């Protein structure tokens, strides 16, 4: 599963979550725009239907 999260500072990150609920990957930097974050996730192989907010 992939999750899109908003940080306390209002920026966006995505992360990949394993079946045991541990984070196993994600964005290396925060993004100011949600769209930029989603584009980065797609470039890293995340299908759009797998992203949970």
Secondary structure, DSSP 8 states (H G I E B T S, - for coil): -EEEEE-TTS-EEEEEE-TTS-EEEE-SS-BSSHHHHHHHHHHTT--GGGEE-
